[in-house]
C-alpha cells in the first residue's frame, strides 16, 4: 500500500516515495535521491521535527509499508541503513534532523499460486461469482500458508477478481469457516466488491443456514441476543462475553428427532463462530462441533445398533450456508441463491428421518 500522502505509482515494481509533507506522525525533508527509488536504489532523507525518540525500524516501517517490519529489521542488522553516516541498530532512537540513507531491499515474494481446486459456481456474470463452498476448505491464505485455499482455486478458475479486502484475499467479500459449506459470494471487480461489502456491513443481506444440533429445543423459534468476543484463554476460540460485540441470531426448528433437531439459523450480525457459539449457549451445540461441545455421530449410533468400528457419519461441523439474498451490485435487483445440501449432511438428515423420527 502506498504512503497516505503519496499517489500510487503506475509501475507495479515501483515503491512508494517518502513525502516531504507532514502526515500527522512525522515529516521528512528529502535531501537527495538517486534514480527512481526502485528496489535496490539509494535514498537519503532527513527526519523532521515531529519525530522524537522513535525506533528506527518502526519509523521506516511507517514510511515504507510495502516492506514488513521484519524485512526492514533484517536490512538494518545487515548494516543496510545508516543514520548520520553510521550503521544503526533497529532500536536506534531517532531525533529531529537525523539523516538516514538506505538502499531499498527486494520486496518479499508474496504470490498467489493458481491451483486446480474444484469451484462449484452456482451463478456467475461479469461482476461476481456465487460459489457453493465444499467442506475442509479454508477461504483465503494467511501468512506462511499460501496454498490449498478457495482463493487459490479462484485465481485458477476466474479470469478476473477484485483487489479484495487484504493481502491474499482477491475477490473475498465475506467468509465461511473451513468446515462450513454453502453459499459464498465473490467479487470480480472492485466496484462490485465495495458495493457488496457495504451490503454486508449495513446488514441488508439475508443469510440462512441449516444445522443439525444435539437435543430438542424448548422453543420452536426464538431470537438469541448474546454478545460475542474472543475467548479469554483460547486464542482460536470465541465466547459469549459481556464486553463482546453485539451478536443476534434467529432460529427456527424445522424437524425434531430423538436426540437431534434440524434448525434454520438466520444471523443478523456476522461475528466469528456466531452460530456455533449461540447454539452452544442454548446447550444444543451443532453436531460434530467439538470446539463448542458438539459430538461426532456414527451410523450405528443413529440406528441404535451396537457400537462397531466405522468412520463418523458426520465428522465435521453440521452447518451449511443454505441461502443468501443480496442485491446485485451492478444490476441493482434482489437475487436469491441456494446451495444444495452436501452429501454428508443430507445423509445424516436422511438417517435421522429413517431411524429417529419423534413419536
C-alpha positions as CSV (number, residue, x, y, z in Angstrom):
1,X,0.0,0.0,0.0
2,X,1.4,3.4,-0.9
3,X,2.1,6.1,1.7
4,X,-1.0,8.1,2.6
5,X,0.3,11.3,1.2
6,X,1.8,9.8,-2.0
7,X,-0.1,8.8,-5.1
8,X,0.1,5.1,-6.1
9,X,3.0,4.6,-8.5
10,X,2.0,3.5,-12.0
11,X,4.8,0.9,-12.3
12,X,3.9,-2.1,-10.2
13,X,7.5,-2.7,-9.4
14,X,8.0,0.8,-8.1
15,X,7.9,1.5,-4.4
16,X,6.1,4.4,-2.7
17,X,8.2,7.6,-2.3
18,X,8.7,9.3,1.0
19,X,7.0,12.6,1.0
20,X,8.3,15.8,2.4
21,X,4.8,16.7,3.6
22,X,3.8,16.3,7.2
23,X,1.4,13.3,7.7
24,X,0.5,13.6,11.3
25,X,3.1,11.2,12.5
26,X,6.3,12.5,11.0
27,X,7.7,14.8,8.4
28,X,10.6,14.1,6.1
29,X,12.8,16.5,4.3
30,X,14.1,14.8,1.2
31,X,17.8,15.6,0.8
32,X,18.7,13.6,-2.2
33,X,17.8,10.6,-4.2
34,X,19.3,8.5,-6.9
35,X,17.3,7.0,-9.8
36,X,13.6,6.2,-9.4
37,X,13.7,4.9,-5.9
38,X,13.1,1.4,-7.2
39,X,14.2,-1.7,-5.3
40,X,18.0,-1.7,-4.8
41,X,18.3,2.1,-5.2
42,X,19.7,4.6,-2.8
43,X,17.5,7.0,-0.7
44,X,18.7,9.7,1.6
45,X,16.4,11.9,3.7
46,X,16.2,13.9,7.0
47,X,13.9,13.2,9.9
48,X,11.6,16.1,10.6
49,X,10.9,17.9,13.8
50,X,7.7,16.0,14.7
51,X,9.6,12.8,15.3
52,X,11.3,12.4,18.6
53,X,13.0,9.3,20.2
54,X,11.3,6.8,17.8
55,X,12.8,3.4,17.0
56,X,14.4,3.3,13.6
57,X,12.7,0.1,12.5
58,X,9.3,1.4,13.4
59,X,9.9,4.7,11.7
60,X,11.0,3.0,8.5
61,X,8.0,0.6,8.7
62,X,5.7,3.6,8.8
63,X,7.4,5.2,5.7
64,X,7.8,2.1,3.6
65,X,4.6,0.0,4.2
66,X,5.4,-2.3,1.3
67,X,8.1,-3.9,3.4
68,X,7.3,-5.8,6.6
69,X,9.0,-4.7,9.8
70,X,10.9,-8.0,9.9
71,X,12.2,-7.4,6.5
72,X,13.4,-3.9,7.4
73,X,15.0,-5.1,10.7
74,X,17.0,-7.6,8.6
75,X,18.1,-4.8,6.4
76,X,19.2,-2.7,9.3
77,X,21.0,-5.6,11.0
78,X,22.9,-6.2,7.8
79,X,24.1,-2.6,8.0
80,X,22.0,-1.6,5.1
81,X,20.7,1.6,6.9
82,X,22.9,4.5,8.1
83,X,21.9,7.2,10.5
84,X,24.2,10.3,10.3
85,X,26.6,8.2,8.1
86,X,26.9,5.4,10.6
87,X,25.4,1.9,10.7
88,X,22.5,1.8,13.2
89,X,20.6,-0.8,15.1
90,X,16.8,-1.5,14.7
91,X,16.3,0.0,18.2
92,X,18.2,3.2,17.4
93,X,16.2,6.3,18.7
94,X,15.8,8.9,16.1
95,X,16.0,12.7,16.7
96,X,14.9,15.6,14.6
97,X,17.5,16.4,11.9
98,X,18.9,12.9,11.8
99,X,19.9,11.9,8.3
100,X,19.0,8.5,7.1
101,X,20.3,6.7,4.0
102,X,19.5,3.2,2.8
103,X,19.2,1.0,-0.2
104,X,15.7,-0.3,-0.7
105,X,15.7,-4.1,-0.3
106,X,14.0,-6.5,-2.6
107,X,10.3,-6.9,-1.8
108,X,9.3,-10.2,-0.2
109,X,7.8,-12.7,-2.7
110,X,4.1,-12.8,-2.0
111,X,2.5,-14.7,-4.8
112,X,-0.8,-16.4,-5.0
113,X,-0.3,-19.7,-6.8
114,X,-3.3,-20.8,-9.0
115,X,-4.4,-24.3,-8.1
116,X,-6.9,-26.6,-9.8
117,X,-9.3,-26.8,-6.9
118,X,-12.9,-27.5,-7.8
119,X,-15.1,-24.4,-7.9
120,X,-18.8,-25.2,-7.7
121,X,-20.2,-22.0,-9.2
122,X,-24.0,-21.5,-8.6
123,X,-24.0,-18.3,-10.5
124,X,-21.5,-16.2,-12.4
125,X,-21.5,-13.0,-14.5
126,X,-19.0,-10.2,-15.3
127,X,-19.3,-8.8,-11.8
128,X,-19.4,-11.7,-9.3
129,X,-19.3,-15.4,-8.7
130,X,-21.6,-17.2,-6.3
131,X,-19.9,-20.4,-5.0
132,X,-21.2,-23.4,-3.2
133,X,-18.1,-24.0,-1.0
134,X,-17.1,-27.5,-0.1
135,X,-16.1,-28.7,3.4
136,X,-12.5,-28.8,4.6
137,X,-11.5,-25.7,2.6
138,X,-10.1,-22.5,4.0
139,X,-11.4,-19.4,2.2
140,X,-8.2,-17.5,1.8
141,X,-4.5,-17.9,2.5
142,X,-2.8,-16.5,5.6
143,X,0.9,-15.6,6.2
144,X,3.0,-18.7,5.9
145,X,0.2,-20.7,4.3
146,X,-0.5,-19.7,0.8
147,X,-1.8,-22.9,-0.8
148,X,-4.8,-25.1,-0.9
149,X,-7.5,-22.5,-0.3
150,X,-10.6,-21.3,-2.1
151,X,-8.7,-18.2,-3.3
152,X,-6.0,-20.4,-4.9
153,X,-8.8,-22.2,-6.8
154,X,-10.5,-18.9,-7.7
155,X,-7.2,-17.5,-9.1
156,X,-7.0,-20.6,-11.3
157,X,-10.7,-20.5,-12.3
158,X,-11.5,-16.9,-12.9
159,X,-10.1,-14.5,-15.5
160,X,-10.7,-11.6,-13.1
161,X,-11.1,-10.9,-9.4
162,X,-11.4,-7.8,-7.4
163,X,-8.4,-6.4,-5.5
164,X,-10.0,-7.8,-2.4
165,X,-10.0,-6.8,1.3
166,X,-6.4,-7.5,2.1
167,X,-3.3,-9.4,1.3
168,X,-4.1,-12.8,-0.3
169,X,-7.8,-12.1,-0.4
170,X,-8.7,-11.2,-4.0
171,X,-12.5,-11.2,-4.5
172,X,-13.3,-12.2,-0.9
173,X,-16.2,-10.1,0.4
174,X,-17.2,-12.4,3.3
175,X,-16.1,-15.8,4.7
176,X,-17.2,-19.2,5.9
177,X,-15.4,-21.4,8.4
178,X,-13.2,-24.1,7.0
179,X,-15.7,-26.9,7.6
180,X,-18.9,-24.8,6.9
181,X,-20.3,-25.5,3.4
182,X,-22.5,-23.4,1.2
183,X,-23.2,-20.1,-0.4
184,X,-20.3,-17.6,-0.7
185,X,-20.3,-14.6,-3.0
186,X,-17.0,-13.5,-4.7
187,X,-16.4,-10.1,-6.4
188,X,-14.8,-9.9,-9.8
189,X,-14.4,-6.1,-9.9
190,X,-13.5,-3.5,-7.3
191,X,-16.9,-1.7,-7.9
192,X,-18.8,-4.9,-7.2
193,X,-16.6,-5.6,-4.2
194,X,-17.2,-2.3,-2.3
195,X,-20.9,-2.4,-3.1
196,X,-21.3,-6.0,-1.8
197,X,-19.1,-5.2,1.2
198,X,-21.4,-2.3,2.0
199,X,-24.4,-4.6,1.9
200,X,-22.9,-7.0,4.4
201,X,-21.7,-4.1,6.6
202,X,-25.2,-2.5,6.6
203,X,-26.8,-5.9,7.2
204,X,-29.1,-5.6,4.2
205,X,-28.3,-9.2,3.1
206,X,-30.3,-12.1,4.3
207,X,-28.3,-15.2,5.2
208,X,-30.0,-18.5,6.1
209,X,-28.1,-21.6,7.4
210,X,-29.2,-25.1,8.1
211,X,-27.7,-27.1,11.0
212,X,-28.3,-30.3,12.9
213,X,-27.9,-29.8,16.6
214,X,-27.9,-32.1,19.6
215,X,-31.2,-32.4,21.5
216,X,-34.6,-30.9,21.1
217,X,-35.1,-27.2,21.8
218,X,-37.6,-25.9,24.3
219,X,-38.9,-23.2,21.9
220,X,-39.7,-23.9,18.3
221,X,-38.4,-20.4,17.3
222,X,-36.7,-17.6,19.1
223,X,-34.1,-14.9,19.0
224,X,-30.6,-15.2,20.6
225,X,-29.1,-11.9,21.5
226,X,-25.8,-12.6,23.2
227,X,-22.5,-10.6,22.6
228,X,-19.6,-12.5,21.2
229,X,-15.8,-11.8,21.8
230,X,-12.5,-13.6,21.8
231,X,-12.2,-16.4,24.4
232,X,-10.2,-15.1,27.4
233,X,-7.8,-18.1,27.3
234,X,-8.0,-19.9,24.0
235,X,-6.8,-17.8,21.0
236,X,-8.7,-19.7,18.3
237,X,-12.0,-19.8,20.1
238,X,-14.7,-17.2,20.8
239,X,-17.2,-17.0,23.6
240,X,-20.2,-15.1,25.0
241,X,-18.8,-12.1,26.7
242,X,-20.5,-9.1,28.3
243,X,-17.9,-6.8,26.7
244,X,-18.2,-8.6,23.3
245,X,-19.7,-7.2,20.1
246,X,-23.5,-7.4,19.5
247,X,-24.5,-10.8,18.0
248,X,-28.1,-11.6,17.1
249,X,-29.3,-14.9,15.6
250,X,-32.9,-16.0,14.9
251,X,-33.6,-19.7,14.8
252,X,-36.5,-22.0,13.8
253,X,-36.8,-25.7,14.4
254,X,-37.7,-27.4,11.1
255,X,-37.7,-31.0,12.2
256,X,-37.3,-32.8,15.5
257,X,-35.8,-36.3,16.0
258,X,-35.0,-38.3,19.1
259,X,-31.9,-36.6,20.4
260,X,-31.4,-34.2,17.5
261,X,-33.0,-31.3,15.7
262,X,-32.8,-29.7,12.2
263,X,-32.8,-26.0,12.6
264,X,-32.8,-23.0,10.4
265,X,-30.5,-20.2,11.5
266,X,-30.7,-16.6,10.4
267,X,-27.8,-14.4,11.7
268,X,-28.4,-10.6,11.7
269,X,-24.8,-10.0,12.6
270,X,-21.6,-11.6,11.3
271,X,-19.4,-12.4,14.3
272,X,-16.8,-15.1,14.1
273,X,-18.3,-18.5,15.1
274,X,-21.5,-16.7,16.0
275,X,-24.0,-19.5,15.1
276,X,-21.8,-22.2,16.7
277,X,-21.5,-20.2,19.9
278,X,-25.2,-19.3,20.1
279,X,-26.3,-22.9,19.7
280,X,-23.8,-24.0,22.3
281,X,-25.2,-21.2,24.6
282,X,-28.6,-22.8,24.3
283,X,-27.0,-26.1,25.3
284,X,-27.8,-27.5,21.9
285,X,-24.4,-27.5,20.1
286,X,-24.1,-28.3,16.4
287,X,-23.3,-31.9,15.7
288,X,-19.5,-32.6,15.4
289,X,-18.6,-29.1,16.5
290,X,-16.0,-30.3,19.1
291,X,-14.8,-26.8,19.8
292,X,-18.1,-25.8,21.2
293,X,-19.4,-29.1,22.7
294,X,-20.7,-31.0,19.7
295,X,-20.0,-34.7,19.2
296,X,-19.3,-36.7,16.1
297,X,-22.1,-39.2,15.2
298,X,-22.0,-42.7,13.7
299,X,-24.3,-44.7,11.5
300,X,-24.7,-47.4,14.2
301,X,-25.4,-44.7,16.8
302,X,-28.3,-43.2,14.8
303,X,-29.7,-46.7,14.1
304,X,-29.5,-47.7,17.8
305,X,-27.2,-50.6,17.0
306,X,-24.2,-51.9,19.0
307,X,-21.0,-49.9,18.5
308,X,-18.7,-51.0,15.8
309,X,-15.6,-49.7,14.1
310,X,-16.7,-47.1,11.5
311,X,-15.9,-43.7,10.1
312,X,-18.2,-41.0,11.5
313,X,-21.4,-40.3,9.7
314,X,-20.8,-36.7,10.4
315,X,-17.2,-35.9,11.2
316,X,-17.3,-32.1,10.6
317,X,-19.5,-29.3,11.8
318,X,-23.0,-30.0,10.6
319,X,-23.6,-26.4,9.4
320,X,-24.4,-25.3,5.9
321,X,-24.9,-21.8,4.4
322,X,-28.1,-22.7,2.6
323,X,-29.4,-19.5,1.2
324,X,-28.2,-15.9,0.5
325,X,-30.3,-13.0,-0.6
326,X,-28.3,-10.0,-1.9
327,X,-28.9,-7.0,-4.1
328,X,-26.8,-7.3,-7.3
329,X,-24.1,-4.7,-7.1
330,X,-24.5,-3.5,-10.7
331,X,-28.0,-4.6,-11.8
332,X,-29.5,-3.3,-8.6
333,X,-32.0,-6.1,-8.2
334,X,-32.5,-8.6,-5.3
335,X,-31.3,-12.1,-6.1
336,X,-31.6,-15.3,-4.1
337,X,-29.0,-18.1,-4.3
338,X,-29.5,-21.6,-2.8
339,X,-26.8,-24.2,-2.2
340,X,-27.9,-27.8,-2.2
341,X,-27.0,-29.7,0.9
342,X,-23.6,-31.6,0.8
343,X,-23.8,-35.3,0.7
344,X,-22.6,-35.9,4.3
345,X,-25.2,-33.5,5.8
346,X,-28.0,-34.9,3.6
347,X,-27.1,-38.4,4.6
348,X,-27.2,-37.5,8.3
349,X,-30.7,-36.0,7.9
350,X,-32.0,-39.0,5.9
351,X,-30.7,-41.3,8.6
352,X,-32.4,-39.3,11.3
353,X,-35.7,-39.4,9.3
354,X,-35.4,-43.1,8.9
355,X,-34.4,-44.1,12.5
356,X,-35.0,-41.1,14.8
357,X,-38.4,-39.6,14.0
358,X,-40.1,-38.5,17.2
359,X,-43.4,-40.1,18.1
